[in-house]
Amino acid sequence: MADKESVGNIHKRLCAVYGNCAVDRSTVERWIQRVKASGSGETELHDRPRPGRPATSISPDMLQHADGIIHVDRCITSRQLAVQLSLSYGSTMTIIDAFGFSKVCARWVPRSLTTEHRRQRKAICSELMERFDAKGKAFLSRIVTGDETWAHHYEPETKRQSMEWHHPQSPRKKKFKTTPSAGKVMITVFWDIDGVILVDVMARGETTN
């Protein structure tokens, strides 16, 4: 095969079979030279055994060690992990991928409920369900729900809201950082099963009778 095929053709055939895992062109050329030098046209192309550190450092012990470090410090960066494991960044990323780890941000929630708050909400929900089972839709029509929120007199446009389609040559738009206006009002909304019943707006500093 080495006498009849060029280095480029052999390399193309290897790429067609192995894709990105195929060896580079220089390796193919080195193999052909070794085949020709053998005289008989046959030679061993596998790497010869040699002493020293194995080709891969991802051993079961290393995987267990990395897993323990990540469980102790969930916020550790991949580069910090590489330093602690005394591995290259690429080997460390291979370990992370092997475990299926991925970094995610904490989810923001309006407030942290205490055990007592959860107990009270469960009790209220259970009571409402019992009354619904007893009276059906007639009970739902008597429920009025209310909620309130602060609204500034002026809400600045967010960075995402200011996004525009540009050509590659178009200059990038500048946006100056602004803050919401100091003035704000309290908006309170009440609604029932049919829709909104009342919307009340109270300016900051006002009091209700």
MODELLER restraints for C-alpha pairs under 7 A, 6 or more apart:
rsr = mdl.restraints
at = mdl.atoms
rsr.add(forms.Gaussian(group=physical.xy_distance, feature=features.Distance(at['CA:2:A'], at['CA:32:A']), mean=5.80, stdev=0.5))
rsr.add(forms.Gaussian(group=physical.xy_distance, feature=features.Distance(at['CA:7:A'], at['CA:28:A']), mean=6.55, stdev=0.5))
rsr.add(forms.Gaussian(group=physical.xy_distance, feature=features.Distance(at['CA:7:A'], at['CA:29:A']), mean=5.87, stdev=0.5))
rsr.add(forms.Gaussian(group=physical.xy_distance, feature=features.Distance(at['CA:11:A'], at['CA:25:A']), mean=5.92, stdev=0.5))
rsr.add(forms.Gaussian(group=physical.xy_distance, feature=features.Distance(at['CA:11:A'], at['CA:28:A']), mean=6.50, stdev=0.5))
rsr.add(forms.Gaussian(group=physical.xy_distance, feature=features.Distance(at['CA:14:A'], at['CA:22:A']), mean=5.96, stdev=0.5))
rsr.add(forms.Gaussian(group=physical.xy_distance, feature=features.Distance(at['CA:15:A'], at['CA:22:A']), mean=5.37, stdev=0.5))
rsr.add(forms.Gaussian(group=physical.xy_distance, feature=features.Distance(at['CA:31:A'], at['CA:45:A']), mean=6.82, stdev=0.5))
rsr.add(forms.Gaussian(group=physical.xy_distance, feature=features.Distance(at['CA:35:A'], at['CA:41:A']), mean=5.22, stdev=0.5))
rsr.add(forms.Gaussian(group=physical.xy_distance, feature=features.Distance(at['CA:35:A'], at['CA:42:A']), mean=5.82, stdev=0.5))
rsr.add(forms.Gaussian(group=physical.xy_distance, feature=features.Distance(at['CA:35:A'], at['CA:43:A']), mean=5.69, stdev=0.5))
rsr.add(forms.Gaussian(group=physical.xy_distance, feature=features.Distance(at['CA:63:A'], at['CA:95:A']), mean=6.64, stdev=0.5))
rsr.add(forms.Gaussian(group=physical.xy_distance, feature=features.Distance(at['CA:70:A'], at['CA:76:A']), mean=6.86, stdev=0.5))
rsr.add(forms.Gaussian(group=physical.xy_distance, feature=features.Distance(at['CA:78:A'], at['CA:92:A']), mean=6.91, stdev=0.5))
rsr.add(forms.Gaussian(group=physical.xy_distance, feature=features.Distance(at['CA:79:A'], at['CA:89:A']), mean=6.33, stdev=0.5))
rsr.add(forms.Gaussian(group=physical.xy_distance, feature=features.Distance(at['CA:82:A'], at['CA:88:A']), mean=6.06, stdev=0.5))
rsr.add(forms.Gaussian(group=physical.xy_distance, feature=features.Distance(at['CA:82:A'], at['CA:89:A']), mean=5.72, stdev=0.5))
rsr.add(forms.Gaussian(group=physical.xy_distance, feature=features.Distance(at['CA:82:A'], at['CA:92:A']), mean=5.55, stdev=0.5))
rsr.add(forms.Gaussian(group=physical.xy_distance, feature=features.Distance(at['CA:132:A'], at['CA:139:A']), mean=5.96, stdev=0.5))
rsr.add(forms.Gaussian(group=physical.xy_distance, feature=features.Distance(at['CA:140:A'], at['CA:193:A']), mean=6.79, stdev=0.5))
rsr.add(forms.Gaussian(group=physical.xy_distance, feature=features.Distance(at['CA:141:A'], at['CA:192:A']), mean=6.89, stdev=0.5))
rsr.add(forms.Gaussian(group=physical.xy_distance, feature=features.Distance(at['CA:141:A'], at['CA:193:A']), mean=5.65, stdev=0.5))
rsr.add(forms.Gaussian(group=physical.xy_distance, feature=features.Distance(at['CA:143:A'], at['CA:192:A']), mean=5.96, stdev=0.5))
rsr.add(forms.Gaussian(group=physical.xy_distance, feature=features.Distance(at['CA:144:A'], at['CA:190:A']), mean=6.66, stdev=0.5))
rsr.add(forms.Gaussian(group=physical.xy_distance, feature=features.Distance(at['CA:144:A'], at['CA:191:A']), mean=5.65, stdev=0.5))
rsr.add(forms.Gaussian(group=physical.xy_distance, feature=features.Distance(at['CA:144:A'], at['CA:192:A']), mean=4.64, stdev=0.5))
rsr.add(forms.Gaussian(group=physical.xy_distance, feature=features.Distance(at['CA:145:A'], at['CA:190:A']), mean=5.56, stdev=0.5))
rsr.add(forms.Gaussian(group=physical.xy_distance, feature=features.Distance(at['CA:145:A'], at['CA:191:A']), mean=5.44, stdev=0.5))
rsr.add(forms.Gaussian(group=physical.xy_distance, feature=features.Distance(at['CA:145:A'], at['CA:192:A']), mean=6.19, stdev=0.5))
rsr.add(forms.Gaussian(group=physical.xy_distance, feature=features.Distance(at['CA:146:A'], at['CA:189:A']), mean=5.55, stdev=0.5))
rsr.add(forms.Gaussian(group=physical.xy_distance, feature=features.Distance(at['CA:146:A'], at['CA:190:A']), mean=4.25, stdev=0.5))
rsr.add(forms.Gaussian(group=physical.xy_distance, feature=features.Distance(at['CA:146:A'], at['CA:191:A']), mean=6.48, stdev=0.5))
rsr.add(forms.Gaussian(group=physical.xy_distance, feature=features.Distance(at['CA:147:A'], at['CA:188:A']), mean=5.78, stdev=0.5))
rsr.add(forms.Gaussian(group=physical.xy_distance, feature=features.Distance(at['CA:147:A'], at['CA:189:A']), mean=5.54, stdev=0.5))
rsr.add(forms.Gaussian(group=physical.xy_distance, feature=features.Distance(at['CA:147:A'], at['CA:190:A']), mean=6.69, stdev=0.5))
rsr.add(forms.Gaussian(group=physical.xy_distance, feature=features.Distance(at['CA:148:A'], at['CA:186:A']), mean=6.80, stdev=0.5))
rsr.add(forms.Gaussian(group=physical.xy_distance, feature=features.Distance(at['CA:148:A'], at['CA:187:A']), mean=5.49, stdev=0.5))
rsr.add(forms.Gaussian(group=physical.xy_distance, feature=features.Distance(at['CA:148:A'], at['CA:188:A']), mean=4.23, stdev=0.5))
rsr.add(forms.Gaussian(group=physical.xy_distance, feature=features.Distance(at['CA:148:A'], at['CA:189:A']), mean=6.26, stdev=0.5))
rsr.add(forms.Gaussian(group=physical.xy_distance, feature=features.Distance(at['CA:149:A'], at['CA:186:A']), mean=5.77, stdev=0.5))
rsr.add(forms.Gaussian(group=physical.xy_distance, feature=features.Distance(at['CA:149:A'], at['CA:187:A']), mean=5.48, stdev=0.5))
rsr.add(forms.Gaussian(group=physical.xy_distance, feature=features.Distance(at['CA:149:A'], at['CA:188:A']), mean=6.69, stdev=0.5))
rsr.add(forms.Gaussian(group=physical.xy_distance, feature=features.Distance(at['CA:150:A'], at['CA:184:A']), mean=6.54, stdev=0.5))
rsr.add(forms.Gaussian(group=physical.xy_distance, feature=features.Distance(at['CA:150:A'], at['CA:185:A']), mean=5.72, stdev=0.5))
rsr.add(forms.Gaussian(group=physical.xy_distance, feature=features.Distance(at['CA:150:A'], at['CA:186:A']), mean=4.62, stdev=0.5))
rsr.add(forms.Gaussian(group=physical.xy_distance, feature=features.Distance(at['CA:150:A'], at['CA:187:A']), mean=6.22, stdev=0.5))
rsr.add(forms.Gaussian(group=physical.xy_distance, feature=features.Distance(at['CA:151:A'], at['CA:184:A']), mean=5.39, stdev=0.5))
rsr.add(forms.Gaussian(group=physical.xy_distance, feature=features.Distance(at['CA:151:A'], at['CA:185:A']), mean=5.39, stdev=0.5))
rsr.add(forms.Gaussian(group=physical.xy_distance, feature=features.Distance(at['CA:151:A'], at['CA:186:A']), mean=6.31, stdev=0.5))
rsr.add(forms.Gaussian(group=physical.xy_distance, feature=features.Distance(at['CA:151:A'], at['CA:187:A']), mean=6.93, stdev=0.5))
rsr.add(forms.Gaussian(group=physical.xy_distance, feature=features.Distance(at['CA:152:A'], at['CA:180:A']), mean=6.42, stdev=0.5))
rsr.add(forms.Gaussian(group=physical.xy_distance, feature=features.Distance(at['CA:152:A'], at['CA:181:A']), mean=5.93, stdev=0.5))
rsr.add(forms.Gaussian(group=physical.xy_distance, feature=features.Distance(at['CA:152:A'], at['CA:183:A']), mean=5.90, stdev=0.5))
rsr.add(forms.Gaussian(group=physical.xy_distance, feature=features.Distance(at['CA:152:A'], at['CA:184:A']), mean=4.00, stdev=0.5))
rsr.add(forms.Gaussian(group=physical.xy_distance, feature=features.Distance(at['CA:152:A'], at['CA:185:A']), mean=6.41, stdev=0.5))
rsr.add(forms.Gaussian(group=physical.xy_distance, feature=features.Distance(at['CA:153:A'], at['CA:181:A']), mean=5.98, stdev=0.5))
rsr.add(forms.Gaussian(group=physical.xy_distance, feature=features.Distance(at['CA:153:A'], at['CA:183:A']), mean=5.65, stdev=0.5))
rsr.add(forms.Gaussian(group=physical.xy_distance, feature=features.Distance(at['CA:153:A'], at['CA:184:A']), mean=5.28, stdev=0.5))
rsr.add(forms.Gaussian(group=physical.xy_distance, feature=features.Distance(at['CA:154:A'], at['CA:180:A']), mean=5.87, stdev=0.5))
rsr.add(forms.Gaussian(group=physical.xy_distance, feature=features.Distance(at['CA:154:A'], at['CA:181:A']), mean=5.28, stdev=0.5))
rsr.add(forms.Gaussian(group=physical.xy_distance, feature=features.Distance(at['CA:155:A'], at['CA:180:A']), mean=5.08, stdev=0.5))
rsr.add(forms.Gaussian(group=physical.xy_distance, feature=features.Distance(at['CA:155:A'], at['CA:181:A']), mean=6.92, stdev=0.5))
rsr.add(forms.Gaussian(group=physical.xy_distance, feature=features.Distance(at['CA:156:A'], at['CA:178:A']), mean=6.37, stdev=0.5))
rsr.add(forms.Gaussian(group=physical.xy_distance, feature=features.Distance(at['CA:156:A'], at['CA:179:A']), mean=6.48, stdev=0.5))
rsr.add(forms.Gaussian(group=physical.xy_distance, feature=features.Distance(at['CA:156:A'], at['CA:180:A']), mean=5.93, stdev=0.5))
rsr.add(forms.Gaussian(group=physical.xy_distance, feature=features.Distance(at['CA:184:A'], at['CA:203:A']), mean=6.52, stdev=0.5))
rsr.add(forms.Gaussian(group=physical.xy_distance, feature=features.Distance(at['CA:184:A'], at['CA:204:A']), mean=6.16, stdev=0.5))
rsr.add(forms.Gaussian(group=physical.xy_distance, feature=features.Distance(at['CA:185:A'], at['CA:201:A']), mean=6.44, stdev=0.5))
rsr.add(forms.Gaussian(group=physical.xy_distance, feature=features.Distance(at['CA:185:A'], at['CA:202:A']), mean=5.49, stdev=0.5))
rsr.add(forms.Gaussian(group=physical.xy_distance, feature=features.Distance(at['CA:185:A'], at['CA:203:A']), mean=4.25, stdev=0.5))
rsr.add(forms.Gaussian(group=physical.xy_distance, feature=features.Distance(at['CA:185:A'], at['CA:204:A']), mean=5.45, stdev=0.5))
rsr.add(forms.Gaussian(group=physical.xy_distance, feature=features.Distance(at['CA:186:A'], at['CA:201:A']), mean=5.69, stdev=0.5))
rsr.add(forms.Gaussian(group=physical.xy_distance, feature=features.Distance(at['CA:186:A'], at['CA:202:A']), mean=5.07, stdev=0.5))
rsr.add(forms.Gaussian(group=physical.xy_distance, feature=features.Distance(at['CA:186:A'], at['CA:203:A']), mean=6.14, stdev=0.5))
rsr.add(forms.Gaussian(group=physical.xy_distance, feature=features.Distance(at['CA:186:A'], at['CA:204:A']), mean=6.94, stdev=0.5))
rsr.add(forms.Gaussian(group=physical.xy_distance, feature=features.Distance(at['CA:187:A'], at['CA:200:A']), mean=5.77, stdev=0.5))
rsr.add(forms.Gaussian(group=physical.xy_distance, feature=features.Distance(at['CA:187:A'], at['CA:201:A']), mean=4.64, stdev=0.5))
rsr.add(forms.Gaussian(group=physical.xy_distance, feature=features.Distance(at['CA:187:A'], at['CA:202:A']), mean=6.52, stdev=0.5))
rsr.add(forms.Gaussian(group=physical.xy_distance, feature=features.Distance(at['CA:188:A'], at['CA:199:A']), mean=5.74, stdev=0.5))
rsr.add(forms.Gaussian(group=physical.xy_distance, feature=features.Distance(at['CA:188:A'], at['CA:200:A']), mean=5.07, stdev=0.5))
rsr.add(forms.Gaussian(group=physical.xy_distance, feature=features.Distance(at['CA:188:A'], at['CA:201:A']), mean=6.42, stdev=0.5))
rsr.add(forms.Gaussian(group=physical.xy_distance, feature=features.Distance(at['CA:189:A'], at['CA:198:A']), mean=5.80, stdev=0.5))
rsr.add(forms.Gaussian(group=physical.xy_distance, feature=features.Distance(at['CA:189:A'], at['CA:199:A']), mean=4.57, stdev=0.5))
rsr.add(forms.Gaussian(group=physical.xy_distance, feature=features.Distance(at['CA:189:A'], at['CA:200:A']), mean=6.43, stdev=0.5))
rsr.add(forms.Gaussian(group=physical.xy_distance, feature=features.Distance(at['CA:190:A'], at['CA:196:A']), mean=6.00, stdev=0.5))
rsr.add(forms.Gaussian(group=physical.xy_distance, feature=features.Distance(at['CA:190:A'], at['CA:197:A']), mean=5.51, stdev=0.5))
rsr.add(forms.Gaussian(group=physical.xy_distance, feature=features.Distance(at['CA:190:A'], at['CA:198:A']), mean=5.19, stdev=0.5))
rsr.add(forms.Gaussian(group=physical.xy_distance, feature=features.Distance(at['CA:190:A'], at['CA:199:A']), mean=6.54, stdev=0.5))
rsr.add(forms.Gaussian(group=physical.xy_distance, feature=features.Distance(at['CA:191:A'], at['CA:197:A']), mean=4.89, stdev=0.5))
rsr.add(forms.Gaussian(group=physical.xy_distance, feature=features.Distance(at['CA:191:A'], at['CA:198:A']), mean=6.93, stdev=0.5))
